[in-house]
C-alpha cells in the first residue's frame, strides 16, 4: 500500500505554496477529537477550510488553490518537505475578513465564522483575546450566534456542530432539542454536558 503524503497547493493570488492533506477516511494513531469537530494529530494536521496566505495576507479555500503536486514519499522528501503546512488565517485576520466582506455567500460565511470559533478554542492567541478583550468577546459571541443560525439542522454534517454551538453559547434547551434521537458518541457527550449546563469544550476521544 502506497504511503499517503501531503499535496502541494498554490495560492491563486500570489503563488505561495503550502502543504495540505488529501481527504482522509481515517486519522492515524495519536489523534484527539473535540466536541466542535476539530482534531489534532501527531502526524497529520487539519487542513483548514480557509488558508491564510503569509505573503499576500488573503485567505483562499483549498478548493480554489491550484494543485501543483501529489508526490510519493521519495518525491516529497526530495522536493517539497521544506514547504509550510497550510494554516488558517490568524484570529485577528478572520475578524477583519468578517468585517470587510460584504454580502458573503452562506458557504463562505460559515467557513469564516467556524474558523474564528476554532481559533479561539484551539490557539493560545485566540484564547487570550476571548478571555481578556471584552470588545472581541462581544464580536465572538455575535459571530457564534450568526453561525448557529446559518447551520442547517436538516443537514447531518451540520446538526452536531449546531448543537455544540448552542451548548457553548449556553443555549442548553436548544442543544438538547436538536439532539433528540441522535445516538452517536459525539451526540451523547454533547447531550450529557448540556444536561449539566457545561459550556466548555470537550475532548471526545483520543486515538492512541
Phi, psi and omega in degrees: 000130181289133179291132180287133181235160179296157176260144178265124183235150185241135176298129182289345182268320186234349179087002176298141185249146182221167176254132172231160174265141172295169180305130185251122178284331180214134179273155186282178173302153180082021180259135176246130181253144181241163185291345178266009179089355179283156174215155170234150183215148179294327190243341181228127179271159177282128175280119182291159179282344169221132185260130177274123181270127184284343183268306183259353177064014175263144177272143175221148180278152177304328180293333181270348178284156179266123177286121182265323183203146171238076192283155166278180185300314182297315180295319180298311182295328183279323191241335194235352188293345180281346184287155180276142171297144178296136178232155176288165172301158176294165178304314180297320179294324178295320177299314179297319178300314182294326179283328187274326184282118179256146178054047178293146171287158186301319182299313180293322179297318177300315181301310183295317182289326177291319179293327175295318176302310181297323183293331179274344179263335192233008174231146181296318181298317180294318178299318180297319177298315182295324183278332191242355183237104185297322180296316178294320180300320177296319178297316179299315181298316178297320179295320179295319178298317180291322177297315180302320180292329181284330183289136188265117180294340180272359177259112183305330181287344183246346186300311182294324178296320178295317178297319179293322176298317177299317180297315181291336175278353182086013179269071191292321180295319178296318178301311183294324178295320179295329186270002178302125179087350179277131189239005183288165177300320179296313180299319181295319179294317179294318180299312181299320179293319179296322178296331177270002184056045177257121184253007184277156179299140182249142165272118185277313183201151175237123181267102184283000000 
